[in-house]
Structures are given as structure tokens and as C-alpha cells.
Amino acid sequence: MRRDTDTMKVPPSRPSTAENTVSVRRKALVLGVRGVAELIAQQLEAEGFSVEIHASETRPLPAPTDPDAERVLRQILGDFARAAGPSRGLPHCVHPAVSIWAERPELPVIAQDFGLAVICPPARVLNLFSNKLNMLGEAEKLGIPNLLAGGVPIHSHHEIEKQIKSQNLKFPFVLRSVKGGGSFRLHVIPDFETLEKKIPLWLEQLRRRLGEVMLFAERYLEGARHIVVPFARFVDGRAQTFPLMDASLQCRSRKIVEFCPADWVEASVEKQIRDWTLLFAQSIGFVGVGSLEFLVDSSRAYFVEGAARLGTEFHLWEKVAGTRAVSWQLAAMEGGRSTPEPTMTPEKEWAAGMSLRFYAEDSLLQLPQPGEVYEVGERRRWVFPGAIAELSLAVEAGQRISPYGHGMVGLLTVGAKNRKQALVVARGVLDEVWVAGSLQTNERFLSELLQHPWVREGMFHAGFVDEEFIPALRPPVDLMRTFASIFALNPAFQPEVKPVQTDSPPSNSQATAHVTRWAVGDQWVKPDSASVKWVSDPEFWKLDNGLTGISGYVQSPPDGKRLRLCGYPIDSDRWQVRLGNWVMIVRRVVTSSGVKHRARLSALVSGRVHAILFRKGAVVSAHEPLMVIESLNMLIPHALPGEVKITQWKVNAEDHVAAGDELAEFEVLTKN
């Protein structure tokens, strides 16, 4: 995959003879995450379009809440329209894909000013879907049940507590954002402590992302499946539902694994939610492709939300259905009774499928981990007897995942003869997926999740990942030694001994002894030459700042398995290391006898300092947040395990920091 600093163009191929309504000279601009945008671009190209991708990774789209958003969006669309030139017949198009503008009614209005058509439902439908409370209300008029625990919007922490009393809400319950909010769209409230400690920060995240806080409460349905029903509806009223997807494997309410079809849903319930979906689409005059989502508990189903666009996982259901989602979008919008519906020809390799999402994060600690992408694997497709796997990456070597972006790294879509074969294929392919650098990704988390016996047997629910699944904390001891020994025993990583910074340097009469120790993650590790067996000579490389990194293959100490390695230098004494599917920070720590060392607070993530909560000299209680950093749209509080006194701040609000940067110095008053 080649890199561009701005946009990427997909050259047109010979148009399909079946699409007689589409001019071969039409052009399309696809917005949003590159991995998903490329899938859509390929389908538009097959429909006869010449396609340009505006990848948000290289040229971010403005957030709708930005004061300058409309001007920037107009500039993007205007530049495309002028470059596309006049169209012959039907207008040039904009496909919003899964971008932050995909369900914004402003987009088709602005595009119309430039003579562009947006491949999306009508503006009135986008308006309805942008207000989840109104959407549930429309469905309720049709007899479609929901879990609403009061239809009054909530705007503050005080109003949440007021509604708990007035509606007699019982823990646990759910708070859902009226305007969506992406991965922050809902929060499960298990107890009063969570309400007091975590909800204020969540409300602040919603306020920053959406411009305001507007919530509603729902009853919590324990043990339910989260089922997605994709559908298409034509302008002439014809409609079609597609294979159901089970999106129950979610982490912090964000989908990470989907299965299709959702064959464990009872036949009567499946018919009911399909009928409800078509009834709702007809009632609101939906035109295009979208989805409705339900929580299903045995024979009961409840409507919870929907999307007036293609979902990130659309490639899964379209492969299982044997069709192309973009063909349905175009036919639904531009076709009448004379336009045939796109064909659906399922393939045996896609009798059952899975979709897995990769993010730049430490899934165990639930921390965003953006950074530089130094290496990516070359393989994008795997073919096995009766099974296929396809990888769509949103990143490439040399690219940086910004702390102010979306954090999505890619999608893996797997098709097989049955669900168990799909699981086996997915686990094998996850061992080959490679994205390494100063970032961390969640492949190991996904691999361990798929190996869980309950997941293998299909015994999971919408809260399973957060409530039941516990991944491994660190690698085996032998592999920990390998992490440390790669750097401790290699001459390329032996710097000159530097003086240690201290508060009170030793007197002249003291003999200072330097001691070097190695830390892997949160553990001290003693290097051992026997723990490193190179498959071939490693490659050493330097960054522009002169720091040295390392790449190669080693044998795993326990079983001799061949593991790929990338050690990315963060500074002269710290490396972000990926070894196989483990990612750990390796640190060299030089101490000196008789020296009092400073107690320092370091940044857990890269991003922007959102707030400093205490002044210099303040006493802070154990576990109370000292400051907050914003990274990948998340607000990450920083706290210490014991009572401390702040002696110096090294940063100010709005400063940009990298993970590991020194934030403050403090004096320990009481230890945990």
C-alpha cells in the first residue's frame, strides 16, 4: 500500500455492464477511515466511478462541533467538485462511509451547493437517527418495544440523581447519549460509586465530542445478545433485510468482534426483528442502506439504536449475503421499479463469518496507545480449504496514529464453512497480523478472547468482555527475560553512563556506585543470554533523532516457536517492544548508591493535557486524580496509590505530551 500526504486516488477500471444508470465519467469522493474507505472505493470503482479517498488518518475531517467545521468541509467538497469538473448525466458523488459526517444532515445540504450528491438517506431520516430518543419514540408508536426508563432528556449529573429517585431506577441501569457519541454512546452504571466517580468524566467527554450533554436512561438487560439487522429500502418502497450479526462481544460498549449470521437467535425472534426493521424503515421513509440494533434475551427483543449508514462491519454481512452493499445503496437511491435489485449469490466459504476490529490501545489497562507505525505485515489475504480471511488496514509503515484521531488500525474479516472453523482461522491469522512501532494494538487481546471456552461455544452476552473476560497480564517468565536480554546484552544498546539526577548529590567522601537494572512492563527482570536465540542476524536501524531500533526473528524460549520482533526506541533508555503478539515497554534503570531520587509522575498516554487539578504544594489523597490527558477522544485521569504533596509541575494545561513524559514531581507522604 502506498502512502499519500493528502488523498489517495483509486484508478477507474472498466465499468460493469450491469450498471446502465451510472455514467462511466462519474467521480466519487469517499470520506473517513482508510481501511473501510478502501473497501467502499473498490465497490464504487466496480460500479464505474473514478474514486478519490479523503483519508482521515492523513487529512482529518473537522469535528461537527468545531467552530470552523462548515468552512473546512466546504473547502474539501469544493476542491473535489472543481477537480472533478462537470458531470455527464448523474452528478458526481460523495460517500461519507463511516466518517463523523456520515449521519449529519448538514453534509447533503452543503454538497448540494457544489452540485454533488451524497450517498446517504434523506436529510429528514438523518435528523431522526441523530436523535436516539426521538428514534425510539417513533419505533414505540409502531409497537416496537424498548428499554426506556423515562423519556425525559438528562443534561447533568444532578439530573441523573433526580431521575434515579423519580423513576425509582435500580442498579444496574444504562445511560445512553441522545446524539450517539461513537464509542462513548452509552455507559452501564452498576452502582452508586461508579455514578459518583466515573460519570462526571464521561459527561465531559460527551460534551467535548458532541458540544452538549443530552442523555436518557434505560433498564439494564442482563445476559442479552446484541443483534444487528442490516437492511436496504428503495425509493419505490421495496425493502430487503440481510444476514443478522451478533455484536455482543464489546469492550466498554465498543464493538470489537461480530459474528454473522447470528444463528443462535430463535427463528421466531429473528422473524420478529426483521419485520420490525422493515416496518420502521417504511414508516420513516428510509431510502438507502442502514441497520437497526436489538438486545435479544431468549424470546424477548428490544430496540436500542440504529445507523443510517453502512456500519464499520458492513463487509462481513455483505460477504455472507453474497452481495455488494454499495450496489444496494446506489440502486436504492437512484432506481425505480425498472431497476433490478442487486444480486445475492452466497459462496460456500462465507457460510459463516467474523469481523474483528483493531485499535491502537492497551486493552488490558483500557488506555489509548497511539504512536508511530514503523512496520506492518505485507499479507492482506489468506485462503484455506473452505475458508478466506481478508485484512483491511487503515495504517501503513511510516504513518503516525495521532492522539487526536480515531485510533482504528484495521479490520479482519473471516469467512468459513461454519463458525468453529472461522474461529480457528481467525486465531491463526491474528498470529500473522503485524503492526509495530511506538504504538500498541489489540491483536493479543482479541486472540485470547477467541480462545476463551465460552466464546468458542457461543456462550457469551453483551456484557461478557467487561464482566467475565480477564486476559493475561504479562508474558511467561522466560519470554520476559527475552524482552530484557535483547537490549541488555547487545553492544548496540550500551550508552555511556550518565550522571543520575538527584535532589541531594552525594558528598565527595562518598563513592558512587552505578547499578543498572532492567524493567519489562511493571517487573524487574534479570537478563540471560540463553533466553535469546536469533533465527537470523537482526537488523539495526536509526530514527532521525539518532536513537537505535532493532527488528528480526527470535525463537521463543519455552517451545522454540519463531517470533517476530520490533524494538522501537522511545528514548535512549526505553523501548516499545513487540515480540510475537506481546507488546511491552523495556526500560534500563541506572541507580546510584547514596543518592535520593526524585519521585515523578509520568504520562500514561500521548495526547493533550486537558486539566491540572491541583496546584503546586497541594496535598493529594491516594487514588485521587491529579491531572487529565486527552488521547483518542478519551479523557485519561492520572492518580497515585498513596498520599502525596505536589512539589513541581512540569507541564501546563493544553501542552502536548508523549507517553512516558515527566508530568510532575511529588513528595510521598503516606505509602499505599
URZIRA-V135314 format. One line per field, one symbol per residue. ss: DSSP state (H for helix, E for strand, C for the rest). phi: phi as a letter, one per 30 degrees, with the letter a starting at -180 (. if undefined). burial: + if it has 9 or more other ideal C-beta (glycine too) atoms within 8 Angstrom, else -. A space follows every 10 residues. Layout:
BEGIN
ss: ???
phi: ???
burial: ???
END
This chain:
BEGIN
ss: CCCCCCCEEE CCCCCCCCCC CCCCCCEEEE EECHHHHHHH HHHHHHCCCE EEEEECCCCC CCCCCCCCHH HHHHHHHHHH HHHHCCCCCC CCEEECCCCC CCCCHHHHHH HHCCCCEECC CCHHHHHHHC CHHHHHHHHH HCCCCCCECC CCCECCHHHH HHHHHHCCCC CCEEEEECCC CHHHCEEEEC CHHHHHHCHH HHHHHHHHHH CCCCEEEEEC CCCCEEEEEE EEECCCCCEE ECCCEEEEEE ECCEEEEEEE CCCCCCHHHH HHHHHHHHHH HHHHCCCEEE EEEEEEECCE EEEEEEECCC CCCHHHHHHH HCCCHHHHHH HHHHCCCCCC CCCCCCCHHH CEEEEEEEEE EECCCCEECC EEEEEECCCC EEEECCEEEE EEECCCCCCE ECCCCCCEEE EEEEEECCHH HHHHHHHHHH CCCCEEECCC ECHHHHHHHH HCHHHHCCCC CCCHHHHCCC CCCCCCHHHH HHHHHHHHCC HHHCCCCCCC CCCECCCCCC CCCEEEEEEE CCEEECCCHH HCCECCCCEE EECCCCCEEE EEEEECCCCC CEEEEEEEEE ECCEEEEEEC CEEEEEEEEE EECCCECCEE EECCCCEEEE EECCCCCCEE CCCCCCEEEE ECCEEEEECC CCCEEEEEEC CCCCCEECCC CEEEEEEECC CC
phi: .dcbdbbbcc ddcdddddcd ccddcdbbcc cjddeddddd dddddddjdc cbccdddcbe dddeddeced dddddddded ddddidccid ddbccdhcdd cdccdddddd dddcicccda deedddeddd bddddddddd dciddbceck ccdcbadddd dddeddchdc ddbccbddcj jidcdbbdcd adddedccde dddddddddc jacbbbcbdd cdidcccccd abbddcjdba ccedcccddb chicdbbbcb dddcdeeddd dddddddddd dddcidbkba acbbccbhcc bbdcaabcad decedddddd dibbdddddd dddccbddcd dedbbdcddb dbbbbbccbd acdddhbdbd ldccbbdddb bbbbeibbbb ccccbbejcc dddcccidcl bccbbadadd ddddddddde dcdbbbldcb bcededdddd ddeddecicb bdcdddcccb dddadeeddd ddeddecdcc edccdddced dbdbdddddd ccccbcbbcc icbdbcdbdd dbbddaddcc bbdddjdccb blbbcdedbi ddbdbbccdd adbabcccbi ccbbdcbccc cbdicdcddb ccddbdlcdd accbdejdcc deidecabcc bhicccdcbb dbdbcdcacc bbeidcbcej ddcacbcdcb cd
burial: ------++-+ -+--+---+- -++--+++++ ++++++++++ ++++++++++ ++++++++-- ++-+----+- -+++-+++-+ +-----+--+ -+++++++++ ++++++++++ +--+-+++++ +--+++++++ +++-++++++ -+-+-+++++ ---+----++ +-++--+-+- -+++++++++ +--++++++- ---++---+- ++++++++++ --++++++-- +--+++++++ ++++----++ ++++++++++ +-+-++++++ ++--+---++ -+++-+++++ ++++-+++++ +++++++--- ++++++++++ ++++++++++ ++++++++++ +++++---+- ++---+--++ ++++++++++ +++---++++ ++++++---- -+----++++ ++++++--+- +-+-+-++++ +++++++-+- +++-+++-++ +++++++-++ ++++++++++ -+-+++---+ ++++++--+- +--++--+++ ++++++++-+ --+------+ -+---+---- -+-+---+++ ----+-+--- ++-+---+-- ------++++ +++++++--- -+++++++++ ---+++++++ ++++++++++ +++-+-+--+ +-++++++++ -+-------+ -+---+++++ +++-++-+++ -++++++-+- +-----+-++ +-++++-+-- --
END
